[in-house]
Amino acid sequence: MNIVKTKAAQFSLVAALVLFAAYCGDPVPAERLTTAKTKITRAQAVKAELYAPEQYAEARTLLLQSHEKISEGKMKDASDSAFNAAEKADEAYNIALPKLAEATRSEAEQALRDAEDTNAEEFAAAEYESAQTAMTEGNGFYEKQDYLTAYHSFEDAREKANEARDISEAQAETMTRRLATIESQIEEAEEVGAADYSPDALNEAKKWAAIASQNIDELHLKTAQEALDNAEANAESALNNSLSDYARSRYSEAEQKVAESEAKLNRSLEGTDSDAFQSALSDDPDARSSIEEARETLAAAKEALQESDTQYNKEDYRRSYDYADEALRLATILDEMIPETELLVADVKKRADTSDTDTSDTDDTQEGDWKTYKVRLIPERRDCLWRIAEYDYIYDNARLWPQIYKANKDQIKNPDLIYPGQVFKIPPKSN
């Protein structure tokens, strides 16, 4: 800070001497001082303090000496020092300028490599092309030894390349989303048995997905883009190679399961076509509902199975195995329904066999005839043991609820807590 103030004072002194013209008859070397200062500023503009430090420092020292000579009244010496300062500044400029141009070219080349690494050719094509054009022009001027113009061209190339890189790096988020989609494809491929049906493609997809993830994190987006392309191609291959076999495998599994469930249901419904059974069934809404629901579930399972086969023939393997899975799900539900249906059917058969009675709602429980009752969900009048006992077709007496409780202790832990869907055995009404 003191040096700056000293220089300012010295330049003010020069200006004053110029205004008051002469000292001992010799004029102040104002023109040479101005020239020296201008050339030092020009050398500074091309970073002579970095690339020609000795010459630049000597030019500044000579200029300072010129100021000192003026203050001593030695105008001839001051003029010589100013002249020498200008020459040294020229020397510094001529040494520094080619070095600055070369250094800026190196920076521009690195910026272009960084932009290329982020795949700027695709993501920031205009900016990247401008950078390349400026680089080419700079090289042309450099070959002609027009270092100043070359320096400005290289500087422009560097800035354009950095701009292209910044635009490209913004694509990292988009590439991350694409990677997530590919990883979902890989997961689906694994779910449909790609490890068995297409292991090579599956492993390649995983490998390239990992490479893409690492390069996205490091913003090496050109490499990441290539890795994403490879990962996607292999993931699709693994998936497509596996879908057909998997879909047919799921269809076969569903076909067997549906057939087994249908056989179980048919066994549980044997003898239900008789007139006596149908007559007794008409008085049992629970049994009737259970049988209808079981048959509807079987029909839905068969329909899903048929649609699975239809979609397979259309080569829509995804929908094919989706329908096969639905058929399996429905067959499993049917299996869970059959035990309850069997109980209800057995109860109806017992009542159907009692052909010589009137089957009134109170008398049919007197002579050792057991029933079943499925707890219903009736929000406005919830089932409980005493209400069940109160129904006229059960006991027609709420106080007989303990008989139901004792017969079903395996299901009823607390007589105040029963749940919709439970099926209770109803013992005969005792005296």
Buried (B, 14 or more C-beta within 10 A) or exposed (E): EEEEEEBEEBBEBBEEBBEEEEBEEEEBBBEBBBBBBEBBEBBBEBBBBEBBBEBBBBBBBBBBBBBBBBEEEBBEBBBBBBBBBBBBBBBBBBBBBBBBBBBBBEBBBEBBEBBBBBBBBEBBEEBBBBBBBBBEBBBEBBEEEBBBBBBBBBBBBBBBBBBBBBBBBEBBEEBBEBBEEBBEBBEBBBEBBBEEBBBEBBBBBBBBBEBBBEBBEEBBBBBBBBBBBBBBBBBBBBBBBBBBBBBBBBBEBBBEBBBEBBEBBEEBBEEBEEEBBEBBBEBBEBBBBBBEBBBEBBEBBBBBBEBBBEBBEEEBBBBBBBBBBBBBBBBBBBBEBBEBBBBBBEBBBBBBEBEEEEBEEEEBBEEEBEBBBBBBEEEEEEBBBBBBBBBEBBBBBBEBBEBBBEBBEEBBEEBEEBEEEBBBBBBBBEE
